[in-house]
Amino acid sequence: MAGLRAPIWLPKGEYDAIDARGSLADLRGVNVGVMPGADGRGFAVTAVSGSSARVAVAGGRAWIPVTRSGVRVERHAALVELPTPGVEFPLAPSSPTGDRTDLIVTRLAADTDATPFAEVPLSGYVPGTLAAGWAVDVVQGIEGGAVPPVPFDSYLLLARVRVRRGATSLTAADIEDMRWSGQGDPTVLAPLRTAPGQSVSAAASSTSRGGLVYATDEDRMYVRTASDVRPLTYRPSLMPTATGKGSTGWWSADFPDGGDGRMLWWEGPAVPYARIGTLAYQMRWASPGGGRLGWTSVWIRSAGVMQYESPRVYSDGAGVHQGVAHVTVPAGQPLSVVAYLYGQGGWAQFDSWQSDGGLLLLPAE
């Protein structure tokens, strides 16, 4: 039986730098950008204190997209590594007449696959000369002009640096971090999984900022941030019926205070994040004996704070209030959303059997 024989790793017997980088990009995925690293400082640009407009670029790794005339070449991305501690270099002297904006970028040069992985001196680096395959470079702005365009293909923007008129040094306020600005997210998308009984924090200790952790015991996904580990998404909760109705003497309130007039309410435990609720309600009311004029409306409070009042209705008979309102539930406070029937002078009587509602809760972040 005839068949096609080919190497396992690549579909041909010979390969060059583009083949190798294309294969790595396939393994990584189509995303590009700076890898944050364990401390989130990969390729971070900082001012060198006590210097004359010098900047330092921290060591790290990055996927640089391969582009031609500004158009992304499908599949192709180059993995580059700047060894710790990184490089340091001066910017052009400031102008006595106007500010300018310089751009710090990492870019591909001639693709000779000759990038050395030796230590690079922190001092003495000249922008654009890191290696034959790639470089950390500066795009110098124009005095008093706008942010300059990047004249290269295949680059990642690391920072914008404001060189102030007459300045002899830089401060942290002069540097705008641009590593995460629309350049793709290199975070590994395959999450870590906790072992049975293992805490999420313990599992997250082996990943960097932006890494995902799947909590096996909870069936929930977490993400590692710069300071903690938090749920990536909070499941919405729907409470289709009120927890209680008509337990306050069946009368409206002249001023809702947590007692009289409680028509519908929803209660639950506190959570560490703020929530937004969409509340749909229907309340049927009547004037006992008829013939008494007055205002009625729906008042909605969350955690004791007034959130909404429906349009008031002036009547001497009966009616139905129905509609949709939005409420906020503060982080760290128990759920306590209450819909009251307001009646001028407290005269209206409501019917719990003809009143109901539903509350949909979503995370506010």
N, C-alpha and C positions, 0 to 999 in steps of 0.2 A: 504494500500500500504506500503510495507516494505521499509526501508531505513537504511542508516548508520548514526548513531548519534556520533558526536565527538565535543570536545571543539573547539571554534573558533580560539583562539590564537595559540594553539599547537595541533597537531594531536594525542595527547595522554593525559591522565589525570595527569601524573606525569612527571616532568622534572628536570634535574640537570643543573650544571653550563655550561656544553658543549651545552646542548639544548638551554639555554638562549643566550649564545654567538653566536651560529650558527644562531639563529633567528635574532639577531642584525646584524650579518654579511650579512644575506640575505637582510635585510632592507637597509643596507648601500651600498651593492654591493660587488664586488670581490676585489676592490682595498684596499691597505694597506698603512701605512705610518704615518708620524707625521702630525697632523692637525696644520696648521700655526698659527691659532688664529688671533685675530684682528690686532695685531702688527707684526705678522710673527715670533714671538720669541718662539713659543711652543717648549719645550725640547731643546732650544738652549744651547750650551756649551760655557762658557766664562771663561777666566782666572780671578782669584781673585787677585786683585792688592795688593801689599805689603805682599804677603803670600809666603810660601815656597811650590811652586808647587801645589797649590790648584786650583780646578776647581769648577764651579757652573753650575748646570743644571736647567734651568728655568722651571716653572710649565707649564703644558699643557696637551693635550690629544693625544693619538695615537692608531692606529689599528696595533697590532702586529700579523703577520701571524703565524699560527700554522703549524709547520713543523716536520717531522720525518725523521731523517738521511738526512737532507737537502732538503727533498722533501715536497712541499706544500701540506697540507691536504685540499682537496677541501672544500669550504664553510667556513672553520673555521678561525676566526680571533678574537683576544681578544681586547676589548676596555679598555684601562687603562687611568687613570687620575692622574697626579702629581699636588697636590694643590699648588697654589702660596704661597710663592715665589719660591719654589723648594727646592733642596738640594745642599749641598756643602760638598766636601771631598778632602783630599790630595791624591796625587799620590805617588808612591814609590820614594824614593830619587834618584837623578840623579847619574850617574856613573862618576868617574873621568877619564875614558878611552874612552868612546864612547857614541854617541847619541843613543836613542831608540825611538820607536813609540808605544804609548799606544792607545788602542781603548776604547771609551766610548760607551756603548750600553744600550738599555733597552730590557729586556728579560722576558719571562715567566718562572716561576718556577713550583712547584707542583700546579696543578689546583684544589685548594680547594675552590675557590670562596670566600676567606676570606679577600680580599683586603679592608683595611679600607680607608675611605674617610675623615679622620681627617687631620688636619694640620700636616705637617711633619717638624720637626725642621731644619732650614737651616744649622746650625752647628751641628756637632756631628753625621752626617749620616755615616754609614759604608756601602760601596758598597756591593750589593748582599743581603741586609737585609731589604729592604723597606717593604715587606709584604710577606705573604705566597704564593700569586698568581703571583707576578711579582717583578722586581727589576731594579734599575739602577746599572750597574756594570762596571768594568774595566777589559779589557784584556791586561795584561802587556806584552810589547814587550821585545826583547832580545837586549842587548847592541851591537850596531854595526850591528844588523841584519835587515832583511826585515820586512815589516808590518806583524804582527802575524795573523794567522787564528783565526776565532772565534770558540771556542770549544763548543758552545751551539746550540741547536735547538731553533726555535721560538724567533727571536730577530730582532731588528732594530738597524742599525748602526747610531749613533748620531754624532760622531766626531772622527777625528784622532788628537792626541796630540803628538807633538814632544818634548821630554824631552832632552834638550841639555846637552852635557857633562859638568859637573861641575856647572850647573845652579842651583840657589837657588830659582828661581821664574819663572813664565810663562808670556808670552806676547800674545797679540791677534794674532801676526804673527805665533805663535807656534800651533795654533788651526785651523784645516781644517774642516769646516762644511760639514757633510756628510748626513744630514737629507733628502736631495732630490736626492740622487745619486742612481737611479735605484731601489728604494724600493717601487715604486707605488705612486700614487697621491691620497690623501684622500679627495680632494676637492669635495664638493657636486656637482654632475653633473646636477641636475635640476636647471635651471637658475631662478633668480628672474625676475619678469616682471614689467616694469614701468607702472604706471597708465597713462591714457591719459593726456598729458601735463606735466607729471613729468619728471624731468631731470634724466639722467643716473647716475650722481654723487649722487643725492639724494637717488636713489634706492640702489646704491652700498655702501652707508654708513652703511647698516645693514648686510653686508657680509664681510668676511675676504679675505686676499690676495689669489688670484686664483679663487675667486668666479665669477660666470657668471651672467650677467644681460642682459635680452632681452629688447631692446628698442622698445616698441610697435609702437610708431609713426614713427620710421625709418625702421622697419623690419630689424634690425641689432643686432648682438650679441656683447657684450662688456665683457672684463675681468678686474677685479680689480688687479692692480699690487701693488708693495710696495709703490709707490709714486703717482699713478694716475689711471685713468680708460681709457682704450683704446679699440678700436675695436678688437675683437678676430681675425676676418678675414676681409680683404679688398676685395671687389668684383673686379675681373679682369674686365677691360674695353677693348673693341675691337673697333677700329676705322678703318673700312674696306676700306675707301676711303680717300684720302688726302683732306685737307680743301681747298687747292687751287693749281692750276697747271698753269704753263706757263704765269705768269703775269709780267715777267721782260724783255720783249722784245724778248723772244724766243731764247735767246742766252746763251751759256754756260759762265762760269766765269773762268778767269785765276787764281783767288784766291777768293774762296767763303768768303764773308764778311757780309752776311745777306741781300744782295741786288741781284746782278747779279747771275744768275745760279740757283735760287731757282726753283726746279722742283716739289718736293712734300713736303708738310709740315703738321704737326699736332699740334694743339694748344688747350689749355684747362686751367682750373683754377689750382691753387696751392693746394696741400694737405699736411698735417703735417707729412707725412712719405715718405721715399724714394721709388722709383719705378724702376722696370727693364722693358725695352721694347724689344720685338722681332719684328723687322721691316722687312717685305718682300717688295721688290721693283722691278719695271721693268721700264726702260727708253729707249726710242727709239730716235736715233739721226742721223743726216746726215751732210755731208760736203756741204755747199752751193756751187753749181756749180761744185763740185767734183774737184779732182786733188790737194787737199791741204793735206799734211801730217801733223799729229800731234797726241798727246796723248789725250785720254779721260778716265775719271773714275768717280765714284760716291763718293762724300764726304758727310758724315753724321755728323751733329752736334746736341747736346742737350744742351739747356740753353747756347748756344754760345760756348760750348767746343767741340773740335774735338773728335769724338768717333770712326770713321771708315773710311777707304778709300778702295774701291774695287780695284782689280788688274787693272792696266792701259792697255789700248788697243791702239796700234799704227796703224792708218789707214788713208786713203785718201778718203774713201767713206762713208759708213753708218754702223750702228750696233745697237745692243741692249745690255744694261747692265741690268742684273737681278741677284738677290741673296737674302740672308738673313743676317741681321746684328743685333747686340744687343747694346742697349743704356741704360744709366742710367739717371733717372730724379731725381735731388736732392730734398730732403724734403723742403717744404716751398717755392718752386719756381714754377712759372707757367709752364705748359707743353709747350715746344717749341722745337719740333724735326723737323729738316729740312734736306732734301736730295737734294744736289746740283749736277748739272752736271758740272764737271770740263773739260775744253777744253784748251789745250795748246795755249796760246795767245787769249783765248776767242773766238775761231773761229767756234766751233760746234753749230749747230742749232738743237733744240729738238722739238719733236712733242708730245704735251700734250695729244692728243687724243689716242695715242698708249702707254701712260705711266700711271702707276697707282701703288698703294701699299696698305699695311695694317699694322696697328700697334696694337699689343697686349700688354697691360700694366698689370703688376702684382706687388704686394707689395714686397719690398725687405726685409721684416722681417716677 
